[in-house]
Amino acid sequence: MELTERQKDIIMAGIAIIANQGYEKLTTKNLATKIGVTEAALYRHFKSKRDLVTTLLGYFEELSNKVLQEIREKDYSPLESIRHFVEDRYILFSEHPNLAKVMFSEELFKNDPTFKGQYQCIMHKHKQVMENYIIQAQQEGKIRSDLSPTQLFRIIVGSMRFTVTQWNLSDGAFDLKKEGSELIETIIKLIETKQ
């Protein structure tokens, strides 16, 4: 996905509006005011509010794809791959708290089948990749094989989601990267085989 700098600015402004005021406040008027352009100028970059949100989700997916590509290029072990992907999410969300609010917002996705479907595709891809890492680590004898890969995925990602939500609700009262890193290390200690 090739986005212009102006499109990225508009997406970031849209994310801020959704995160802090709600999806219903994402209007061309509010968006144009936030970035200091006319409403007509917005339509040169995005056809509609729906187009903007679809692009926003594509942008998030692209960020995920970049870290997955980085993991493949660095040839991490399956356990290191899990750790790296999760820690990258904590870094991403700590640097972009509004993005975390939007991506974990059920309001945005529950009433629109297009957004819901696109978001579910992203989540399914994350689930497939993480479960593959878990299965590989089990086959290598690094993670307990008596544990379901799907349930382990839910433990890892569910605890991440809870931690990020708690951090957002506390207005960043703790170091998300530090807490996230400690949490994934705790989970790994619980699930890894004892050598």
For each residue, the residues with C-beta under 8 A, 3 or more apart:
1: 55 58 59 62
2:
3: 7 8 11 55 59
4: 7 8 45
5: 8 9
6: 9 10 45
7: 3 4 10 11 45 46 55
8: 3 4 5 11 12 59
9: 5 6 12 13 35
10: 6 7 13 14 31 35 42 45 46 52
11: 3 7 8 14 15 52 55 56 59
12: 8 9 15 16 98
13: 9 10 16 17 31 34 35
14: 10 11 17 18 26 31 52 53 56
15: 11 12 18 19 56 96 98 99 102
16: 12 13 19 20 34 98
17: 13 14 20 21 25 26 30 31 34
18: 14 15 21 22 23 25 26 98 101 102 105 108
19: 15 16 97 98 99 101 102 105
20: 16 17 98 101
21: 17 18 25 26 30
22: 18 25 26 107
23: 18 26 105 107 108
24:
25: 17 18 21 22 30
26: 14 17 18 21 22 23 30 31 49 52 53
27: 30 31 49
28: 31 32 39 42 43 49
29: 32 33 39
30: 17 21 25 26 27 33 34
31: 10 13 14 17 26 27 28 34 35 42 52
32: 28 29 35 36 37 38 39 41 42
33: 29 30 36
34: 13 16 17 30 31
35: 9 10 13 31 32
36: 32 33
37: 32 41 42
38: 32 41 42
39: 28 29 32 42 43
40: 43 44
41: 32 37 38 44 45
42: 10 28 31 32 37 38 39 45 46
43: 28 39 40 46 47
44: 40 41
45: 4 6 7 10 41 42
46: 7 10 42 43 49 51 52 55
47: 43 51
48: 51 52
49: 26 27 28 46 52 53
50: 53 54 112 114
51: 46 47 48 54 55
52: 10 11 14 26 31 46 48 49 55 56
53: 14 26 49 50 56 57 108 115
54: 50 51 57 58 114 115 118
55: 1 3 7 11 46 51 52 58 59
56: 11 14 15 52 53 59 60 102
57: 53 54 60 61 115 118 119 122
58: 1 54 55 61 62 118
59: 1 3 8 11 55 56 62 63
60: 56 57 63 64 99 103 122
61: 57 58 64 65 121 122 125
62: 1 58 59 65 66
63: 59 60 66 67 92
64: 60 61 67 68 122 125 126
65: 61 62 68 69
66: 62 63 69 70
67: 63 64 70 71 84 85 88
68: 64 65 71 72 85 129
69: 65 66 72 73
70: 66 67 73 74 84
71: 67 68 74 76 81 84 85
72: 68 69 75
73: 69 70
74: 70 71 84
75: 72
76: 71 80 81 84
77: 80 81 137 140 142
78: 81 82 132 133 134 136 137 140 142
79: 82 83 133 137 142 143 188 192
80: 76 77 83 84
81: 71 76 77 78 84 85 133
82: 78 79 85 86 130 133 134 137 156 184 188
83: 79 80 86 87 184 185 188
84: 67 70 71 74 76 80 81 87 88
85: 67 68 71 81 82 88 89 129 130 133
86: 82 83 89 90 156 160 180 184
87: 83 84 90 91 177 180 181 184
88: 67 84 85 91 92
89: 85 86 92 93 160 164 180
90: 86 87 93 94 160 163 164 176 177 179 180 181
91: 87 88 94 95 177
92: 63 88 89 95 96 99
93: 89 90 96 97 99 100 164 167 176
94: 90 91 97 167 172 175 176 177
95: 91 92
96: 15 92 93 99 100
97: 19 93 94 100 101 167 168 172
98: 12 15 16 18 19 20 101 102
99: 15 19 60 92 93 96 102 103
100: 93 96 97 103 104 164 167 168
101: 18 19 20 97 98 104 105 168
102: 15 18 19 56 98 99 105 108
103: 60 99 100
104: 100 101 161 164 165 168
105: 18 19 23 101 102 108 109
106: 109 110
107: 22 23 110 111
108: 18 23 53 102 105 112 115
109: 105 106 112 115 116 119
110: 106 107 116
111: 107
112: 50 108 109 115 116
113: 116 117
114: 50 54 117 118
115: 53 54 57 108 109 112 118 119
116: 109 110 112 113 119 120
117: 113 114 120 121
118: 54 57 58 114 115 121 122
119: 57 109 115 116 122 123
120: 116 117 123 124
121: 61 117 118 124 125
122: 57 60 61 64 118 119 125 126
123: 119 120 126 127
124: 120 121 127 128
125: 61 64 121 122 128 129
126: 64 122 123 129 130 157
127: 123 124 130 131 150 153 157
128: 124 125 131 132
129: 68 85 125 126 132 133
130: 82 85 126 127 133 134 153 156 157
131: 127 128 134 135 149 150 152 153
132: 78 128 129 135 136
133: 78 79 81 82 85 129 130 136 137
134: 78 82 130 131 137 138 143 149 152 153
135: 131 132 138 139 149
136: 78 132 133 139 140
137: 77 78 79 82 133 134 140 142 143
138: 134 135 141 142 143 144 145 147 149
139: 135 136
140: 77 78 136 137
141: 138 145 193
142: 77 78 79 137 138 192 193
143: 79 134 137 138 147 152 191 192 193
144: 138 147 191 192 193
145: 138 141
146:
147: 138 143 144 151 152 191
148: 151 152
149: 131 134 135 138 152 153
150: 127 131 153 154
151: 147 148 154 155
152: 131 134 143 147 148 149 155 156 191
153: 127 130 131 134 149 150 156 157
154: 150 151 157 158
155: 151 152 158 159 187 191
156: 82 86 130 152 153 159 160 184 187
157: 126 127 130 153 154 160 161
158: 154 155 161 162
159: 155 156 162 163 183 187
160: 86 89 90 156 157 163 164 180 183 184
161: 104 157 158 164 165
162: 158 159 165 166
163: 90 159 160 166 167 176 179 180 183
164: 89 90 93 100 104 160 161 167 168 176 180
165: 104 161 162 168 169
166: 162 163 169 170
167: 93 94 97 100 163 164 170 172 173 174 176 179
168: 97 100 101 104 164 165 171 172
169: 165 166
170: 166 167 173 174
171: 168
172: 94 97 167 168 176
173: 167 170
174: 167 170 178 179
175: 94 178 179
176: 90 93 94 163 164 167 172 179 180
177: 87 90 91 94 180 181
178: 174 175 181 182
179: 90 163 167 174 175 176 182 183
180: 86 87 89 90 160 163 164 176 177 183 184
181: 87 90 177 178 184 185
182: 178 179 185 186
183: 159 160 163 179 180 186 187
184: 82 83 86 87 156 160 180 181 187 188
185: 83 181 182 188 189
186: 182 183 189 190
187: 155 156 159 183 184 190 191
188: 79 82 83 184 185 191 192
189: 185 186 192
190: 186 187
191: 143 144 147 152 155 187 188
192: 79 142 143 144 188 189
193: 141 142 143 144
194:
195:
